[in-house]
């Protein structure tokens, strides 16, 4: 084997790994958060877990990625440990689809239609389609599909290059001797485990083994232990991802390890035990790529079939391994959503985006709750309400910090257009939701000072504030509904109402000045009223910002000041009609 063959081998390996990575990322991005949401919700029984784990892994082409996601689910409390066991088993079955695709390279026939099934025949076609989609299509969905097709083509080209590079090794006795060494079950398993642990992909390591089969030097007696070791080596990724995680997340990673180790021990014991009794004649035969796929699949299906009935024992074994030294602290109900912002989800960001959206919605609900509680104090002040508003404001501060940091990391990932828009809305809106809670706290403190000082607004001022409070309640309700439902019709109603609130604010100030001039209002009450309505007005402004962000998304731009200026123009008949309606509804 010359230096040029070695360079071709390394280059083919690089292309193979790169193609697999591009294809897997493209598949995960195209699927978005749908597959992960299915994993989260439809795992009520172990059998369902196995089926779903296999399906998701077959789509994203990585059992490691599926298992890491499961570790993240368990760590964030989305999934229980017992639900994770079935998915982990299914992931091992799903990952075998890659070996079957790669085995198509061994097809030999003179029939043109059968020859077209060979990847070297159809992958150039996929590459052409892929590059056309990438270069000439504007749709992000089609670009993602183009990336998948190109990734597959690169993967298959790398596979062919590796096979061609190692072909001369068939005549090298030293190379054959290496695989003779791997016929020792322990050495073969160790080699397979180390290779897979280094590249952190059993699919990739199985592909490399399939490429080596083209030399004719890889016998069944060498291949079988290597495949067993590859299943153990793939556990490294999940174990690494569980470092620093909660106890149950570590247990999920340990379940993955135990499943593969116990499955390998049972398979190897049964296989070599039967071989000792009857002797398998095929062990010295050279393997083909399809043979590797068959062994890989049979092992994982048999291991799952045998161990699935004992899933609860696997769970108990993991609990015994990772013991509870002390109970873990549980997050408060309000902060519980933040535990779902797990760093493991960032590698396949579709689900991370969905978790961010849920957390932002919860933040908006808490902001609305804090504001409505503070507004209730106009009629009835209680210390408990003020304490609750203060507590909510502190919680919302935590939301802004955690979400902001997490979404900045997310924005640097490869996201679909829809996911990018979700992150953009989140980044632009969390500041407004946090400021709304700040103003709710300010309002609560004003009422607290008035209660302590035994101050009360005049009947006329109270009447005006009730109208203002109703308008503010209306705008926060419309804004949150538009935000939760992504309803652009409701979002459009926010700005006319905000303009009506600005007008109402000016009228109340004018009436307040007249009362001061007539001596019907004290300086202290005047300051309290001024501070109160200023906070009211600022809340409406932040509602307007949130609605503007939603309305601008279809135009793929976010500049709230310019947009709000445009829709307030005199020639916007719909806006003016809605403004006059709200102005009349909340007139004094």
C-alpha positions as CSV (number, residue, x, y, z in Angstrom):
1,X,0.0,0.0,0.0
2,X,1.6,3.3,-1.2
3,X,1.6,6.7,0.6
4,X,-1.0,7.8,-2.0
5,X,-3.3,4.9,-1.0
6,X,-3.0,6.0,2.6
7,X,-3.8,9.6,1.7
8,X,-6.8,8.4,-0.2
9,X,-7.9,6.4,2.8
10,X,-7.6,9.3,5.1
11,X,-9.4,11.6,2.7
12,X,-12.1,9.1,2.1
13,X,-12.6,8.7,5.9
14,X,-12.8,12.5,6.3
15,X,-15.4,12.8,3.6
16,X,-17.3,9.9,5.0
17,X,-17.5,11.4,8.5
18,X,-18.2,14.8,7.2
19,X,-21.0,13.6,4.9
20,X,-22.6,11.6,7.8
21,X,-22.4,14.7,10.0
22,X,-24.0,17.0,7.3
23,X,-26.7,14.5,6.5
24,X,-27.6,13.9,10.1
25,X,-27.7,17.6,10.9
26,X,-29.8,18.3,7.8
27,X,-32.3,15.5,8.7
28,X,-32.5,16.8,12.3
29,X,-33.0,20.4,11.1
30,X,-35.7,19.4,8.6
31,X,-37.6,17.5,11.3
32,X,-37.3,20.5,13.6
33,X,-38.7,19.7,17.0
34,X,-41.5,17.3,15.8
35,X,-39.5,14.0,16.4
36,X,-38.3,15.2,19.8
37,X,-41.8,16.2,20.9
38,X,-43.0,12.7,19.9
39,X,-40.3,11.2,22.0
40,X,-41.3,13.4,24.9
41,X,-45.0,12.6,24.7
42,X,-45.6,9.1,23.3
43,X,-43.5,6.9,25.6
44,X,-46.2,5.5,27.9
45,X,-45.1,1.9,27.4
46,X,-41.6,0.3,26.9
47,X,-42.7,-1.1,23.5
48,X,-43.8,2.3,22.3
49,X,-40.5,3.7,23.6
50,X,-38.6,1.1,21.5
51,X,-40.5,1.9,18.4
52,X,-40.2,5.6,18.8
53,X,-36.5,5.4,19.7
54,X,-35.8,3.3,16.6
55,X,-37.9,5.7,14.3
56,X,-36.2,8.9,15.5
57,X,-32.7,7.4,15.3
58,X,-33.4,6.1,11.8
59,X,-34.4,9.6,10.7
60,X,-31.5,11.5,12.4
61,X,-29.0,8.7,11.7
62,X,-27.4,8.8,15.1
63,X,-28.1,6.7,18.2
64,X,-25.7,8.8,20.1
65,X,-27.7,12.0,19.3
66,X,-31.0,10.2,20.4
67,X,-29.4,9.0,23.6
68,X,-28.0,12.4,24.4
69,X,-31.4,14.0,23.9
70,X,-32.9,11.4,26.2
71,X,-30.3,12.2,28.9
72,X,-31.3,15.9,28.4
73,X,-35.0,15.0,28.7
74,X,-34.5,13.1,32.0
75,X,-32.1,15.8,33.3
76,X,-34.7,18.6,32.7
77,X,-37.6,16.6,34.1
78,X,-39.5,16.3,30.8
79,X,-39.1,12.5,30.9
80,X,-38.9,9.9,33.7
81,X,-36.1,7.3,33.8
82,X,-38.5,4.4,33.1
83,X,-39.6,6.1,29.9
84,X,-36.0,6.5,28.8
85,X,-35.1,2.8,28.9
86,X,-37.3,1.8,26.0
87,X,-36.1,4.7,23.8
88,X,-32.5,3.8,24.5
89,X,-33.1,0.3,23.4
90,X,-34.9,1.4,20.2
91,X,-32.1,3.8,19.4
92,X,-29.7,0.9,19.0
93,X,-32.1,-0.7,16.4
94,X,-32.7,2.5,14.5
95,X,-29.0,3.1,14.0
96,X,-28.6,-0.1,12.0
97,X,-30.4,1.6,9.0
98,X,-27.2,3.3,8.1
99,X,-25.3,0.0,7.7
100,X,-28.1,-1.2,5.4
101,X,-27.8,1.9,3.2
102,X,-24.0,1.5,3.1
103,X,-24.3,-2.2,2.2
104,X,-26.0,-1.2,-1.1
105,X,-22.5,-0.4,-2.4
106,X,-21.9,-4.2,-2.8
107,X,-24.7,-4.7,-5.4
108,X,-23.4,-6.4,-8.5
109,X,-25.6,-6.8,-11.6
110,X,-25.7,-6.1,-15.3
111,X,-29.4,-5.0,-15.1
112,X,-29.5,-1.2,-15.4
113,X,-32.3,-0.8,-12.8
114,X,-30.6,-3.0,-10.2
115,X,-27.3,-1.1,-10.9
116,X,-29.2,2.1,-10.2
117,X,-29.7,0.9,-6.6
118,X,-26.0,1.0,-6.1
119,X,-25.1,4.3,-4.2
120,X,-22.2,5.0,-6.6
121,X,-24.8,5.1,-9.4
122,X,-27.5,7.3,-7.8
123,X,-25.5,9.5,-5.4
124,X,-24.2,11.7,-8.2
125,X,-27.8,12.4,-9.2
126,X,-28.6,13.3,-5.6
127,X,-25.6,15.5,-5.5
128,X,-26.7,17.4,-8.6
129,X,-30.2,17.8,-7.2
130,X,-28.8,18.9,-3.8
131,X,-26.5,21.6,-5.2
132,X,-29.4,22.9,-7.4
133,X,-31.6,23.2,-4.3
134,X,-28.8,24.9,-2.3
135,X,-27.8,27.4,-4.9
136,X,-31.0,28.3,-6.7
137,X,-33.9,27.7,-4.2
138,X,-34.9,30.5,-1.8
139,X,-36.9,28.2,0.4
140,X,-35.0,27.3,3.6
141,X,-36.8,23.9,3.6
142,X,-35.5,23.1,0.1
143,X,-32.0,24.3,1.1
144,X,-32.1,21.9,4.1
145,X,-33.2,19.0,1.8
146,X,-30.3,20.0,-0.6
147,X,-27.9,19.8,2.3
148,X,-29.2,16.3,3.2
149,X,-28.8,15.1,-0.4
150,X,-25.3,16.5,-0.7
151,X,-24.3,15.1,2.7
152,X,-25.5,11.6,1.6
153,X,-23.5,11.9,-1.7
154,X,-20.4,13.0,0.1
155,X,-20.8,10.2,2.6
156,X,-21.1,7.6,-0.2
157,X,-18.2,9.1,-2.2
158,X,-16.1,8.8,1.0
159,X,-17.2,5.2,1.4
160,X,-16.2,4.4,-2.2
161,X,-12.9,6.2,-1.8
162,X,-12.1,4.2,1.4
163,X,-12.9,0.9,-0.3
164,X,-10.8,1.7,-3.3
165,X,-7.9,2.9,-1.1
166,X,-7.8,-0.3,1.1
167,X,-8.3,-2.7,-1.9
168,X,-4.5,-3.2,-2.3
169,X,-4.3,-4.4,1.3
170,X,-5.9,-7.6,0.2
171,X,-2.4,-8.7,-1.0
172,X,-0.6,-7.6,2.2
173,X,-0.1,-10.5,4.6
174,X,0.6,-8.2,7.6
175,X,-2.9,-6.6,7.1
176,X,-4.5,-10.0,7.2
177,X,-2.6,-10.9,10.3
178,X,-4.1,-7.8,12.1
179,X,-7.6,-9.2,11.6
180,X,-6.5,-12.6,12.7
181,X,-5.6,-10.9,16.0
182,X,-9.2,-9.5,16.2
183,X,-10.5,-13.1,16.0
184,X,-9.8,-13.1,19.7
185,X,-13.2,-11.9,21.0
186,X,-11.8,-9.7,23.7
187,X,-9.3,-8.0,21.4
188,X,-12.0,-7.5,18.7
189,X,-14.4,-6.0,21.2
190,X,-11.7,-3.7,22.5
191,X,-10.8,-2.5,19.0
192,X,-14.4,-1.8,18.1
193,X,-15.1,0.0,21.3
194,X,-12.0,2.2,21.1
195,X,-12.7,3.2,17.4
196,X,-16.3,4.0,18.2
197,X,-15.4,5.9,21.4
198,X,-12.9,8.1,19.4
199,X,-15.2,9.0,16.6
200,X,-18.4,8.9,18.8
201,X,-20.6,7.2,16.2
202,X,-21.3,3.5,15.9
203,X,-22.8,4.1,12.4
204,X,-19.5,5.6,11.2
205,X,-17.4,2.9,12.8
206,X,-19.6,0.2,11.2
207,X,-19.3,2.0,7.9
208,X,-15.5,1.9,8.2
209,X,-15.7,-1.8,8.9
210,X,-17.9,-2.3,5.8
211,X,-15.3,-0.4,3.7
212,X,-12.5,-2.7,5.0
213,X,-14.6,-5.7,3.9
214,X,-13.8,-4.9,0.3
215,X,-10.3,-6.3,1.0
216,X,-11.6,-9.8,1.6
217,X,-9.5,-10.0,4.8
218,X,-12.3,-9.4,7.3
219,X,-13.7,-12.7,8.4
220,X,-16.9,-13.3,10.4
221,X,-14.8,-14.4,13.4
222,X,-13.0,-11.0,13.4
223,X,-16.1,-8.9,12.4
224,X,-18.5,-10.1,15.1
225,X,-16.4,-9.1,18.1
226,X,-15.6,-5.7,16.5
227,X,-19.4,-5.1,16.0
228,X,-20.1,-6.0,19.6
229,X,-17.4,-3.6,20.8
230,X,-18.8,-0.8,18.6
231,X,-22.1,-1.0,20.4
232,X,-20.3,-0.6,23.7
233,X,-18.1,2.3,22.4
234,X,-21.1,4.3,21.3
235,X,-22.1,4.7,25.0
236,X,-19.2,7.1,25.5
237,X,-21.1,10.1,24.0
238,X,-24.1,9.7,26.4
239,X,-21.8,9.2,29.4
240,X,-19.8,12.4,28.6
241,X,-23.1,14.3,28.2
242,X,-24.2,13.2,31.6
243,X,-21.3,14.8,33.4
244,X,-22.6,17.4,35.7
245,X,-26.2,16.3,35.1
246,X,-28.7,15.3,37.8
247,X,-28.8,11.8,39.2
248,X,-31.6,10.5,36.9
249,X,-29.8,11.8,33.8
250,X,-26.7,10.0,34.8
251,X,-28.8,6.9,35.3
252,X,-30.2,7.2,31.8
253,X,-26.6,7.2,30.4
254,X,-25.7,4.2,32.6
255,X,-28.8,2.3,31.4
256,X,-27.4,2.7,27.8
257,X,-24.1,1.3,28.9
258,X,-25.6,-1.6,30.9
259,X,-27.9,-2.5,28.0
260,X,-25.0,-2.8,25.5
261,X,-22.7,-4.5,27.9
262,X,-25.3,-7.1,29.1
263,X,-26.5,-7.6,25.6
264,X,-23.0,-8.2,24.3
265,X,-22.2,-10.6,27.1
266,X,-25.4,-12.6,26.5
267,X,-24.9,-12.6,22.7
268,X,-21.2,-13.6,22.9
269,X,-21.8,-16.3,25.5
270,X,-24.7,-17.8,23.5
271,X,-22.9,-17.5,20.1
272,X,-19.5,-19.0,21.2
273,X,-21.2,-21.5,23.4
274,X,-23.2,-22.9,20.4
275,X,-20.1,-22.6,18.3
276,X,-18.2,-24.8,20.8
277,X,-21.0,-27.5,20.5
278,X,-21.8,-27.6,16.8
279,X,-19.1,-25.3,15.2
280,X,-20.2,-22.6,12.8
281,X,-18.6,-23.2,9.4
282,X,-19.0,-19.6,8.2
283,X,-16.7,-18.0,10.8
284,X,-13.6,-18.2,8.5
285,X,-15.5,-16.9,5.5
286,X,-14.8,-13.3,4.3
287,X,-17.6,-10.8,5.1
288,X,-19.4,-8.4,2.7
289,X,-20.9,-5.1,3.6
290,X,-24.3,-6.7,3.7
291,X,-23.1,-9.3,6.2
292,X,-22.0,-6.6,8.6
293,X,-25.4,-5.0,8.3
294,X,-27.1,-8.3,9.1
295,X,-24.9,-9.0,12.1
296,X,-25.3,-5.5,13.4
297,X,-29.1,-5.6,13.1
298,X,-29.5,-9.1,14.5
299,X,-27.5,-8.3,17.6
300,X,-29.5,-5.2,18.4
301,X,-32.9,-6.8,17.7
302,X,-32.1,-9.9,19.8
303,X,-30.6,-7.8,22.6
304,X,-33.7,-5.6,22.7
305,X,-36.1,-8.6,22.6
306,X,-34.3,-10.4,25.4
307,X,-33.7,-7.4,27.7
308,X,-37.0,-5.4,27.1
309,X,-39.0,-7.6,29.6
310,X,-36.3,-6.7,32.2
311,X,-36.4,-3.0,31.6
312,X,-37.4,-2.3,35.3
313,X,-34.4,-4.4,36.4
314,X,-32.1,-2.2,34.2
315,X,-33.6,0.8,35.8
316,X,-33.0,-0.5,39.3
317,X,-29.4,-1.5,38.4
318,X,-28.8,2.1,37.2
319,X,-30.3,3.5,40.4
320,X,-28.0,1.2,42.5
321,X,-25.0,2.3,40.5
322,X,-25.8,6.0,40.7
323,X,-27.0,6.3,44.3
324,X,-28.8,9.1,46.0
325,X,-26.4,10.6,48.5
326,X,-28.8,13.4,49.3
327,X,-32.1,14.5,47.8
328,X,-31.8,16.9,44.9
329,X,-33.4,20.3,45.2
330,X,-36.6,20.8,43.3
331,X,-37.1,24.0,41.4
332,X,-40.2,26.1,42.2
333,X,-43.1,25.7,40.0
334,X,-42.5,29.0,38.3
335,X,-38.8,28.3,37.7
336,X,-39.3,24.6,36.7
337,X,-39.6,25.5,33.0
338,X,-36.1,26.9,33.0
339,X,-34.6,23.4,33.9
340,X,-35.7,22.4,30.4
341,X,-33.2,24.7,28.8
342,X,-30.6,21.9,28.7
343,X,-27.3,22.5,26.9
344,X,-27.6,18.9,25.4
345,X,-30.5,20.1,23.2
346,X,-28.3,22.7,21.5
347,X,-26.6,20.0,19.4
348,X,-29.9,19.1,17.8
349,X,-31.6,22.6,18.3
350,X,-35.1,21.9,17.0
351,X,-36.2,20.7,20.4
352,X,-34.2,23.5,22.2
353,X,-36.2,26.1,20.2
354,X,-39.5,24.5,21.3
355,X,-38.4,24.5,24.9
356,X,-37.5,28.2,24.6
357,X,-40.9,29.0,23.2
358,X,-42.6,27.2,26.1
359,X,-40.4,29.0,28.6
360,X,-41.1,32.5,27.0
361,X,-44.8,31.8,27.0
362,X,-44.6,30.9,30.7
363,X,-42.6,34.1,31.3
364,X,-45.4,36.1,29.5
365,X,-48.0,34.4,31.7
366,X,-46.1,35.3,34.8
367,X,-45.7,38.9,33.7
368,X,-49.4,39.2,33.0
369,X,-50.2,37.6,36.4
370,X,-47.9,40.1,38.1
371,X,-49.5,43.1,36.4
372,X,-53.1,42.0,37.0
373,X,-52.3,41.4,40.7
374,X,-50.8,44.9,41.0
375,X,-53.8,46.5,39.3
376,X,-56.2,44.7,41.7
377,X,-54.6,46.8,44.5
378,X,-56.4,49.9,43.1
379,X,-59.6,48.6,44.7
380,X,-58.1,46.3,47.5
381,X,-54.6,46.4,48.8
382,X,-53.2,43.4,50.7
383,X,-49.6,42.8,51.8
384,X,-49.9,39.2,50.3
385,X,-50.5,40.6,46.9
386,X,-47.5,42.9,47.0
387,X,-45.3,40.0,48.2
388,X,-46.6,37.8,45.3
389,X,-45.9,40.5,42.8
390,X,-42.3,40.9,44.2
391,X,-41.8,37.2,44.0
392,X,-43.0,37.0,40.4
393,X,-40.8,39.9,39.4
394,X,-37.7,38.1,40.8
395,X,-38.7,34.9,39.0
396,X,-39.2,36.8,35.7
397,X,-35.7,38.3,36.1
398,X,-34.3,34.8,36.3
399,X,-36.3,33.9,33.1
400,X,-34.7,36.9,31.2
401,X,-31.2,36.0,32.3
402,X,-31.5,32.2,31.5
403,X,-33.5,32.6,28.3
404,X,-31.3,35.4,26.9
405,X,-28.1,33.4,27.5
406,X,-29.6,30.2,26.0
407,X,-31.1,31.8,23.0
408,X,-27.9,33.6,22.1
409,X,-26.2,30.2,21.9
410,X,-29.1,28.9,19.9
411,X,-28.9,31.8,17.4
412,X,-25.4,30.6,16.5
413,X,-26.7,27.2,15.4
414,X,-28.0,26.1,12.0
415,X,-31.8,26.6,12.4
416,X,-34.7,26.3,10.0
417,X,-36.5,29.5,9.0
418,X,-39.4,28.9,11.4
419,X,-37.0,28.1,14.3
420,X,-34.9,31.2,13.5
421,X,-38.1,33.3,13.6
422,X,-39.1,31.8,17.0
423,X,-35.7,32.7,18.4
424,X,-35.8,36.2,17.0
425,X,-39.2,36.8,18.5
426,X,-37.9,35.4,21.8
427,X,-34.8,37.6,21.9
428,X,-36.8,40.8,21.1
429,X,-39.7,40.1,23.5
430,X,-38.2,38.8,26.7
431,X,-36.9,42.3,27.6
432,X,-40.4,43.7,27.2
433,X,-42.0,40.9,29.4
434,X,-39.4,41.6,32.1
435,X,-40.0,45.4,32.0
436,X,-43.7,44.8,32.3
437,X,-43.1,42.9,35.5
438,X,-40.8,45.8,36.7
439,X,-43.7,48.2,36.1
440,X,-46.1,45.8,38.0
441,X,-43.6,46.0,40.9
442,X,-43.5,49.8,40.7
443,X,-47.4,49.9,40.7
444,X,-47.5,47.6,43.7
445,X,-45.0,49.7,45.6
446,X,-47.0,52.9,44.9
447,X,-50.2,51.3,46.3
448,X,-48.1,50.0,49.3
449,X,-46.9,53.5,50.1
450,X,-50.5,54.9,49.8
451,X,-51.7,52.1,52.1
452,X,-49.0,52.8,54.7
453,X,-49.6,56.6,54.5
454,X,-53.4,56.1,54.5
455,X,-53.8,58.1,51.3
456,X,-56.7,57.7,49.0
457,X,-57.5,59.2,45.6
458,X,-60.5,61.3,45.2
459,X,-63.7,59.8,43.7
460,X,-63.1,61.6,40.4
461,X,-59.5,60.3,40.2
462,X,-60.7,56.8,41.1
463,X,-63.2,56.8,38.3
464,X,-60.6,57.8,35.8
465,X,-58.1,55.2,37.1
466,X,-60.7,52.5,36.8
467,X,-61.2,53.3,33.1
468,X,-57.4,53.4,32.7
469,X,-57.0,50.1,34.5
470,X,-59.7,48.5,32.3
471,X,-57.8,49.7,29.2
472,X,-54.5,48.3,30.5
473,X,-56.1,45.0,31.4
474,X,-57.5,44.9,27.8
475,X,-54.1,45.6,26.2
476,X,-52.2,43.0,28.2
477,X,-54.8,40.4,27.5
478,X,-54.8,41.0,23.8
479,X,-51.0,41.1,23.7
480,X,-50.6,37.8,25.5
481,X,-53.2,36.1,23.4
482,X,-51.7,37.3,20.2
483,X,-48.2,36.1,21.5
484,X,-49.4,32.7,22.5
485,X,-51.4,32.1,19.4
486,X,-49.2,34.0,17.0
487,X,-52.4,35.7,15.9
488,X,-51.5,38.7,13.7
489,X,-55.1,40.0,13.7
490,X,-55.0,40.4,17.5
491,X,-51.5,41.8,17.3
492,X,-52.7,44.5,14.9
493,X,-55.3,45.6,17.5
494,X,-52.6,46.4,20.1
495,X,-51.1,49.6,18.6
496,X,-54.5,51.4,18.1
497,X,-55.3,50.6,21.8
498,X,-51.8,51.8,22.9
499,X,-52.5,55.1,21.0
500,X,-55.9,55.4,22.8
501,X,-54.1,54.7,26.1
502,X,-51.6,57.5,25.3
503,X,-54.6,59.9,24.7
504,X,-56.3,58.7,27.9
505,X,-53.0,59.3,29.8
506,X,-52.8,62.9,28.5
507,X,-56.5,63.6,29.5
508,X,-56.0,62.2,33.0
509,X,-52.9,64.4,33.5
510,X,-54.8,67.4,32.3
511,X,-57.7,66.7,34.8
512,X,-55.1,66.1,37.5
513,X,-53.5,69.5,36.9
514,X,-56.9,71.2,37.2
515,X,-57.6,69.5,40.5
516,X,-54.2,70.6,41.8
517,X,-55.0,74.2,40.8
518,X,-58.3,74.1,42.6
519,X,-56.8,72.6,45.7
520,X,-58.7,69.3,45.4
521,X,-55.6,67.2,45.4
522,X,-52.5,67.1,47.6
523,X,-48.9,67.2,46.4
524,X,-48.3,63.6,47.8
525,X,-51.4,62.2,46.0
526,X,-50.4,64.1,42.9
527,X,-47.0,62.5,42.8
528,X,-48.5,59.1,43.4
529,X,-51.0,59.6,40.6
530,X,-48.3,60.8,38.2
531,X,-46.0,57.9,39.0
532,X,-48.9,55.4,38.6
533,X,-50.2,56.6,35.2
534,X,-46.6,56.8,33.9
535,X,-46.1,53.1,34.8
536,X,-49.4,52.3,33.2
537,X,-48.3,54.0,30.0
538,X,-45.0,52.3,29.9
539,X,-46.7,48.9,30.2
540,X,-48.8,49.7,27.1
541,X,-45.6,50.7,25.3
542,X,-44.0,47.3,26.0
543,X,-47.2,45.6,24.8
544,X,-46.9,47.6,21.6
545,X,-43.3,46.4,21.1
546,X,-44.3,42.7,21.5
547,X,-47.1,43.1,19.0
548,X,-44.9,44.9,16.5
549,X,-42.3,42.1,16.6
550,X,-45.0,39.6,15.7
551,X,-46.3,41.7,12.9
552,X,-42.9,42.3,11.3
553,X,-41.9,38.6,11.2
554,X,-43.5,37.8,7.8
555,X,-41.3,40.6,6.4
556,X,-38.2,39.0,7.8
557,X,-37.2,42.3,9.6
558,X,-37.5,43.7,13.1
559,X,-37.4,47.4,13.5
560,X,-40.2,48.3,15.9
561,X,-39.9,52.1,15.8
562,X,-39.9,52.3,12.0
563,X,-42.8,49.9,11.7
564,X,-44.9,51.6,14.4
565,X,-44.4,54.9,12.6
566,X,-45.6,53.5,9.4
567,X,-48.9,52.0,10.7
568,X,-49.8,55.2,12.5
569,X,-49.9,57.2,9.2
570,X,-53.2,59.0,8.5
571,X,-53.8,56.9,5.3
572,X,-54.0,53.7,7.3
573,X,-57.8,53.6,7.4
574,X,-58.1,50.3,9.4
575,X,-55.7,51.6,12.1
576,X,-57.5,54.9,12.4
577,X,-61.0,53.2,12.7
578,X,-59.7,50.9,15.4
579,X,-58.1,53.8,17.2
580,X,-61.3,55.8,17.2
581,X,-63.2,52.7,18.5
582,X,-60.8,52.3,21.5
583,X,-60.7,56.0,22.1
584,X,-64.5,56.0,22.4
585,X,-64.6,52.8,24.5
586,X,-62.2,54.3,27.1
587,X,-63.3,57.9,27.1
588,X,-63.7,60.0,30.3
